[in-house]
């Protein structure tokens, strides 16, 4: 079998193929380190499942109220073991990461409280939840205020601004691990540990939540192991392994999880209700596959960084930088490149590869968004995808890939699309 001929038959030019393989050969050491962490996390997940005695009975469905759903309850025990927390809430009724964060925030604040972010404004969709952007039903409408300070230009924490930002009303600190649509770097577990320790020195009793989206299983520890009261995420990102059809999680102290459960269901009902609706097997299987899928996505992001940095574009992280999530950002300073890039990734999709993405208004975002996402699970950003807001500095965010080789094809096709659209001349690299 001629592998190169197969790529060429799928629309990749010989020049793009040879260039990407040249960059891939430089990454064997990086990939070996990722495989070490993948192996560790795979064993961690397996041990949690074995210790919790996951059985075939855990895979059956429940309906209605969902009383005595042993599969659901056991899955939450598994998550608590993996994240080293007292309890966890893992539910199909949580529809996305923003919903999981909303449940955690509403559950763990009260009127008159203030939420503080020491790492800048959170991801766009959370701005309406907090009331930064006006929206019906926001925390602001319930008397919960929000304040923040930015990370410094050199990427370090602004310790003095953090100290001043925490006051007698500050009840909860939210730390977004991933960069979202911002230009800052993703936070490492070491940085999160240092930040939590400082916050505790200012106000020991404060509740600390980490938005863990895109970061699960990328390092050999999670934020809950370095002092966070809650870690929150989406099951159609890393921990769902591309198999979970829906869902989100809140893992943390018993108090925080119970408060979140009271908002998801109702006070007094807490975690007792919520049917699995036949999703248990998919949530278990997705979690089991998650370390492998996260490692594949991370490798794809590293290859993208090497390919585009070599082509002269600004990439963060760089191919040999420490990486703390699965997202790679490429800044083009021109919207035409963002649109072309996303169209190339869409051409590499397993589903809807024939669709031509266009920038469009999207709920929860101030600017038009372009998204490439041909996924088995709608909106699943652990699958090969790319997106970005049509605003300065015109950065596109690439993530996902259930296998490394699909991510690799997506990288090639994105570059091929730039060439096909007349935006890049690969001959300049020879």
C-alpha positions in Angstrom: 0.0 0.0 0.0 1.3 3.4 -1.0 0.3 5.8 1.9 1.4 8.9 0.1 -0.8 8.0 -2.9 -3.8 7.7 -0.6 -3.3 11.2 0.8 -2.9 12.5 -2.7 -6.1 10.8 -3.8 -7.8 12.6 -0.9 -6.8 16.0 -2.0 -3.4 16.6 -0.4 -0.7 17.8 -2.8 2.8 16.2 -2.8 4.3 19.4 -1.4 2.0 19.6 1.6 2.4 15.9 2.3 6.2 16.0 2.2 6.4 19.2 4.3 4.1 17.9 7.0 5.9 14.6 7.3 9.2 16.5 7.6 7.7 18.4 10.6 6.2 15.2 12.1 9.6 13.5 12.2 10.9 16.2 14.6 8.2 15.4 17.2 9.0 11.8 18.2 10.4 12.9 21.6 7.3 15.1 22.3 5.0 12.2 21.4 6.8 9.8 23.6 6.2 12.0 26.7 2.5 12.4 25.8 2.3 8.6 25.6 3.8 8.3 29.1 1.1 10.5 30.5 -1.5 8.7 28.5 -0.4 5.4 30.0 -0.5 6.8 33.5 -4.0 8.3 33.1 -5.3 5.1 31.4 -4.3 3.1 34.4 -5.7 5.7 36.8 -9.1 5.5 35.0 -9.0 1.7 34.9 -8.1 1.4 38.6 -11.0 3.7 39.6 -13.4 1.6 37.6 -12.1 -1.6 39.2 -12.0 -0.1 42.7 -15.7 1.0 42.3 -16.6 -2.5 41.1 -18.2 -1.3 37.8 -20.3 -4.2 36.6 -22.6 -5.0 33.7 -25.5 -3.9 35.8 -24.1 -0.4 35.8 -24.7 -0.2 32.0 -28.5 -0.5 32.0 -30.8 2.4 31.5 -33.3 4.0 33.9 -36.2 6.4 33.1 -38.6 8.7 34.9 -37.2 9.8 38.3 -34.1 7.6 38.0 -34.4 6.3 41.5 -31.8 3.7 42.4 -29.8 4.2 39.2 -26.7 2.2 40.3 -24.9 2.9 37.0 -25.3 6.7 37.4 -24.3 6.6 41.1 -21.3 4.3 40.5 -20.1 6.5 37.6 -20.1 9.5 40.0 -18.0 7.4 42.4 -15.5 6.7 39.6 -15.2 10.4 38.7 -14.6 11.3 42.4 -11.8 8.7 42.6 -10.2 9.9 39.3 -10.3 13.6 40.4 -9.5 12.7 44.0 -12.6 14.5 45.3 -15.2 13.8 48.0 -18.1 13.6 45.5 -19.1 14.2 41.9 -22.2 15.1 39.9 -22.0 13.5 36.4 -25.3 13.9 34.4 -26.7 13.6 31.0 -29.1 16.4 32.0 -26.1 18.8 31.8 -26.2 19.9 28.2 -22.8 21.6 27.8 -19.7 23.0 29.7 -21.4 26.4 30.1 -24.4 24.7 31.7 -22.1 22.7 34.1 -20.4 26.0 35.1 -23.7 27.7 35.5 -25.0 25.0 37.8 -21.8 25.2 39.9 -21.8 29.0 40.1 -25.5 29.4 40.9 -25.4 26.6 43.4 -22.4 27.9 45.3 -23.2 31.6 45.5 -25.9 33.6 47.2 -27.4 37.1 46.8 -24.8 39.7 47.9 -21.8 37.5 47.0 -19.2 38.4 44.5 -17.4 36.1 42.0 -13.8 36.9 41.2 -11.6 35.8 38.3 -7.8 36.3 38.7 -7.1 35.3 35.1 -9.1 37.7 33.1 -12.6 37.5 31.6 -13.9 34.0 31.1 -15.0 32.4 27.9 -17.6 34.3 25.9 -20.6 32.1 26.7 -20.1 32.7 30.4 -20.3 36.5 30.1 -24.1 36.4 29.9 -24.3 33.9 32.8 -22.3 36.3 35.0 -24.2 39.4 33.7 -21.1 41.0 32.2 -23.2 41.0 29.0 -26.9 41.6 29.8 -29.0 38.4 29.7 -32.2 37.3 31.2 -31.7 35.1 34.3 -28.0 36.0 34.8 -26.3 35.9 38.2 -26.3 39.6 38.2 -30.1 39.6 38.3 -29.9 37.4 41.4 -27.7 39.9 43.2 -24.3 38.2 42.5 -21.7 40.5 41.2 -18.5 39.8 39.2 -15.0 41.2 39.2 -11.8 40.2 37.6 -8.1 41.2 37.0 -6.0 40.3 34.0 -2.9 38.2 33.8 0.1 40.4 33.1 1.5 40.8 29.6 4.4 38.5 30.4 2.0 35.7 31.4 2.5 35.9 35.1 -0.2 36.5 37.7 -0.8 40.0 39.0 -0.5 39.2 42.7 -1.2 42.7 44.0 -4.3 43.0 41.8 -5.5 39.6 43.0 -5.0 40.6 46.6 -7.0 43.9 46.1 -9.7 42.1 44.1 -10.6 39.7 46.9 -12.8 41.5 49.4 -15.3 40.7 52.1 -18.0 39.9 49.5 -15.9 37.6 47.5 -17.4 34.2 48.0 -16.1 32.3 44.9 -13.0 32.5 42.8 -13.3 31.0 39.3 -10.1 30.0 37.4 -10.4 29.1 33.7 -7.7 26.7 33.0 -7.9 26.9 29.2 -7.4 30.1 27.2 -10.8 30.2 25.6 -10.8 32.9 22.9 -8.2 35.0 24.7 -4.5 35.5 23.9 -3.2 34.2 27.2 -1.6 30.8 27.7 -3.4 27.9 29.2 -2.6 27.3 32.9 -0.5 24.4 34.0 -1.4 22.4 37.1 1.7 23.9 38.8 0.5 27.5 38.0 -3.0 26.6 39.3 -1.5 25.2 42.5 0.5 28.4 43.1 -2.5 30.6 42.4 -4.8 28.6 44.7 -2.2 28.7 47.5 -2.0 32.5 47.2 -5.8 33.0 47.2 -6.0 30.8 50.3 -3.4 33.0 52.0 -5.6 36.1 51.3 -9.0 34.5 52.2 -8.8 30.9 53.5 -12.5 30.2 53.5 -13.2 31.1 49.9 -14.6 28.6 47.4 -12.3 28.0 44.4 -13.7 26.6 41.2 -11.6 25.5 38.1 -13.1 25.4 34.7 -11.3 22.3 33.6 -12.7 22.1 30.0 -10.1 20.9 27.4 -7.6 20.1 30.1 -8.6 16.7 31.5 -6.0 13.9 31.2 -3.3 16.2 29.6 -1.2 16.2 32.8 -0.9 13.4 35.4 -2.8 15.5 37.9 -6.0 17.5 37.9 -6.7 20.9 39.6 -8.7 19.2 42.4 -5.5 17.5 43.5 -3.9 20.9 44.2 -6.6 22.6 46.2 -9.5 23.4 44.0 -12.9 22.9 45.7 -14.6 22.1 42.4 -13.5 21.2 38.9 -16.1 21.5 36.2 -16.2 20.2 32.6 -18.1 18.9 29.6 -18.5 15.3 28.5 -18.4 16.2 24.9 -14.9 17.3 25.4 -12.0 15.3 26.9 -13.7 13.1 29.5 -16.3 11.8 27.1 -13.8 10.3 24.8 -15.8 11.1 21.7 -18.4 8.5 22.8 -20.5 10.3 25.4 -23.5 11.8 23.5 -24.1 14.6 26.1 -23.4 15.6 29.6 -21.2 17.5 32.1 -19.6 17.0 35.5 -18.9 18.8 38.7 -16.3 17.1 41.0 -15.4 18.5 44.3 -16.2 18.7 48.0 -19.4 17.2 49.2 -20.8 20.7 50.0 -20.0 22.1 46.6 -21.4 19.1 44.7 -24.6 19.1 46.8 -25.1 22.8 46.2 -24.6 22.2 42.4 -27.0 19.3 42.5 -29.7 21.4 44.2 -29.6 23.8 41.2 -29.6 21.0 38.6 -32.6 19.2 40.1 -34.2 20.9 43.2 -33.4 21.6 46.8 -34.2 18.5 48.8 -33.9 16.3 45.7 -30.1 16.8 45.0 -28.5 13.8 43.4 -31.3 11.3 44.1 -33.1 12.1 40.8 -32.0 12.1 37.2 -32.4 9.0 34.9 -29.5 7.8 32.8 -31.9 7.3 29.8 -29.6 4.6 28.4 -26.5 6.7 28.4 -24.6 4.9 31.2 -22.7 2.5 28.9 -21.6 5.4 26.6 -20.5 7.5 29.5 -18.4 4.7 31.0 -16.9 3.7 27.7 -16.2 7.3 26.8 -14.4 7.8 30.1 -12.4 4.7 29.6 -11.3 5.9 26.1 -10.7 9.5 27.3 -7.0 9.3 28.1 -6.3 7.8 24.6 -8.4 10.3 22.7 -7.0 13.3 24.7 -3.5 12.1 23.9 -4.3 11.8 20.2 -5.8 15.3 20.1 -2.8 16.7 21.9 -0.4 15.2 19.3 -2.5 16.6 16.5 -2.3 20.1 18.1 1.5 19.8 18.4 1.8 18.8 14.7 -0.3 21.8 13.8 1.9 24.0 15.8 5.0 22.7 14.1 3.6 22.9 10.6 2.2 26.5 11.0 5.2 27.8 12.9 7.4 26.5 10.2 5.2 28.3 7.7 5.8 31.6 9.4 2.5 32.0 11.4 2.2 32.8 15.1 1.3 29.7 17.1 0.7 29.2 20.8 1.8 27.0 22.3 4.9 26.3 20.2 5.6 22.7 19.2 8.1 22.2 22.0 6.4 24.3 24.7 4.7 22.8 27.7 1.1 22.0 26.8 -1.8 22.0 29.3 -4.8 21.4 27.1 -5.7 20.2 23.6 -6.1 23.6 21.9 -3.7 25.1 19.4 -4.1 28.8 18.5 -2.9 30.2 15.2 -3.0 34.0 14.7 -3.4 35.2 11.2 -4.3 38.9 11.6 -6.6 38.5 8.6 -10.2 37.1 8.6 -9.7 35.5 5.2 -7.2 33.1 6.7 -9.4 32.1 9.6 -12.3 31.3 7.2 -10.1 29.4 4.8 -8.4 27.4 7.6 -11.8 26.3 9.0 -13.0 25.3 5.6 -9.9 23.1 5.2 -10.6 21.4 8.6 -14.2 20.8 7.5 -13.0 19.1 4.3 -11.2 16.7 6.6 -14.3 15.8 8.6 -15.8 12.3 8.7 -19.3 13.9 8.8 -20.5 16.8 6.6 -17.1 17.1 4.9 -18.9 18.7 1.9 -20.2 21.6 4.0 -18.7 25.0 3.5 -18.5 26.9 6.9 -19.5 30.5 7.0 -19.1 33.1 9.8 -22.5 33.5 11.5 -24.1 35.0 14.7 -24.0 32.4 17.4 -25.9 32.4 20.8 -23.6 33.4 23.6 -21.1 35.2 21.4 -20.7 38.9 20.7 -19.0 38.5 17.3 -19.7 36.2 14.3 -18.2 32.8 14.8 -16.9 30.4 12.2 -16.9 26.7 13.1 -15.6 23.6 11.4 -17.2 20.6 13.1 -18.1 17.5 11.2 -18.8 15.3 14.3 -20.5 12.1 15.2 -21.7 14.0 18.4 -23.1 17.5 17.5 -20.7 20.2 18.8 -18.2 17.7 20.2 -15.0 19.6 20.3 -13.0 16.5 21.3 -13.6 15.5 17.7 -11.6 17.2 14.9 -12.8 20.8 14.9 -11.7 24.4 14.6 -13.4 27.7 15.3 -12.8 31.3 16.0 -14.5 34.7 16.4 -14.3 37.2 13.5 -12.5 39.8 15.5 -8.9 41.1 16.0 -6.3 39.6 16.0 -8.1 36.9 13.9 -7.0 33.8 15.7 -8.3 30.3 14.9 -8.5 27.6 17.6 -7.9 24.0 16.5 -8.7 21.1 18.8 -9.7 17.5 18.9 -9.3 14.3 16.8 -10.5 10.9 18.0 -7.3 9.5 16.4 -4.0 11.2 15.8 -4.1 10.3 12.1 -7.4 12.1 11.6 -5.9 15.1 13.3 -2.9 14.8 11.0 -5.1 14.8 8.0 -7.0 17.8 9.3 -3.7 19.7 9.7 -2.7 18.8 6.1 -6.0 19.8 4.7 -6.1 23.1 6.5 -2.8 24.1 4.9 -4.0 22.7 1.6 -7.0 24.9 1.7 -4.9 28.1 2.3 -2.9 27.1 -0.8 -6.0 26.4 -2.8 -7.5 29.7 -1.9 -4.3 31.5 -3.0 -3.4 32.6 0.6 -0.2 30.7 1.0 2.6 29.7 -1.4 4.3 26.5 -0.1 7.2 27.0 -2.6 8.5 29.7 -0.3 9.4 27.0 2.2 11.8 25.2 -0.2 
